[in-house]
């Protein structure tokens, strides 16, 4: 599933260090939530370049965790931010927030199953 993610890449990078894997999942959740909140503020303030930058910064963790749906959403935000359509950006950020929440839940479940 494109939303659930995949821990296999992270496990390879971590050399099966489960503490590292768990920390990366926690950091993903915290940094994504913070980044999406910052994006919402930037949209409200009309700082669309900042929205674009924040979307770009959130992509690497999603890549390591195999979160293709979230990556597509962040790509779309990054691409459409310069147009300055606040309603569209709020909707896209909301979708990314839902995806990141679902991804976090799925990654925690996967982690518990392999731990």
C-alpha positions as CSV (number, residue, x, y, z in Angstrom):
1,X,0.0,0.0,0.0
2,X,1.4,3.4,-1.0
3,X,0.2,5.0,2.2
4,X,1.5,2.4,4.7
5,X,5.2,2.6,4.0
6,X,7.9,0.0,4.1
7,X,10.6,-0.4,6.8
8,X,12.9,-2.6,4.8
9,X,15.1,0.2,3.5
10,X,15.4,1.7,6.9
11,X,16.2,-1.7,8.4
12,X,19.0,-2.1,5.9
13,X,20.4,1.4,6.6
14,X,20.1,0.8,10.4
15,X,21.9,-2.6,10.2
16,X,18.9,-4.0,12.2
17,X,19.5,-1.5,15.1
18,X,15.9,-1.5,16.3
19,X,16.4,1.5,18.6
20,X,17.5,3.5,15.5
21,X,14.5,2.4,13.5
22,X,12.1,3.3,16.3
23,X,13.8,6.7,16.7
24,X,13.5,7.4,13.0
25,X,9.7,6.6,13.1
26,X,9.2,9.0,16.0
27,X,11.3,11.7,14.3
28,X,9.3,11.2,11.1
29,X,6.1,11.7,12.9
30,X,7.3,14.7,14.9
31,X,9.1,16.5,12.0
32,X,6.3,15.9,9.5
33,X,3.6,17.2,11.9
34,X,5.8,20.3,12.7
35,X,6.5,20.9,9.0
36,X,2.9,20.6,8.0
37,X,1.9,23.0,10.8
38,X,4.6,25.5,9.6
39,X,3.2,25.1,6.1
40,X,-0.3,26.0,7.2
41,X,1.0,29.2,8.9
42,X,3.1,30.1,5.8
43,X,0.0,29.7,3.6
44,X,-2.0,31.9,5.9
45,X,0.8,34.5,5.8
46,X,1.1,34.3,2.0
47,X,4.7,33.0,2.2
48,X,4.4,30.5,-0.7
49,X,8.2,30.2,-1.2
50,X,8.4,28.9,2.4
51,X,5.6,26.4,1.7
52,X,7.6,25.1,-1.2
53,X,10.8,24.8,0.9
54,X,9.0,23.0,3.7
55,X,7.4,20.5,1.4
56,X,10.8,19.8,-0.2
57,X,12.4,19.4,3.3
58,X,9.8,16.8,4.3
59,X,10.4,14.5,1.4
60,X,13.7,12.6,2.4
61,X,12.3,10.8,5.4
62,X,9.3,9.8,3.3
63,X,11.6,8.3,0.8
64,X,13.5,6.2,3.4
65,X,10.2,4.9,4.7
66,X,8.7,4.1,1.4
67,X,5.7,6.5,1.7
68,X,4.9,7.0,-2.0
69,X,1.5,8.6,-1.4
70,X,2.9,11.2,1.0
71,X,5.8,11.9,-1.4
72,X,3.4,12.5,-4.3
73,X,1.4,14.9,-2.1
74,X,4.5,16.8,-1.0
75,X,5.6,17.0,-4.6
76,X,2.2,18.5,-5.5
77,X,2.4,21.0,-2.7
78,X,6.0,21.9,-3.7
79,X,4.9,22.3,-7.4
80,X,1.7,24.3,-6.7
81,X,2.9,26.5,-3.8
82,X,4.3,29.3,-6.1
83,X,0.8,29.8,-7.6
84,X,-0.5,31.1,-4.3
85,X,-3.9,29.4,-4.2
86,X,-4.5,29.3,-0.5
87,X,-7.6,27.1,-0.6
88,X,-5.9,24.5,-2.8
89,X,-2.8,24.5,-0.6
90,X,-4.8,24.1,2.6
91,X,-6.6,21.1,1.0
92,X,-3.3,19.5,-0.1
93,X,-1.7,20.1,3.3
94,X,-4.8,18.5,4.9
95,X,-4.4,15.4,2.7
96,X,-0.7,15.2,3.5
97,X,-1.5,15.5,7.2
98,X,-4.0,12.6,6.9
99,X,-1.4,10.5,5.0
100,X,1.3,11.2,7.4
101,X,-0.9,10.2,10.4
102,X,-1.9,7.0,8.7
103,X,1.7,6.3,7.7
104,X,2.9,6.8,11.3
105,X,0.2,4.4,12.5
106,X,1.2,1.8,9.9
107,X,4.9,2.2,10.6
108,X,4.4,1.7,14.3
109,X,2.4,-1.4,13.7
110,X,5.0,-2.8,11.3
111,X,7.7,-2.0,13.9
112,X,5.9,-3.9,16.6
113,X,5.5,-6.9,14.4
114,X,9.2,-7.2,13.6
115,X,10.6,-6.0,17.0
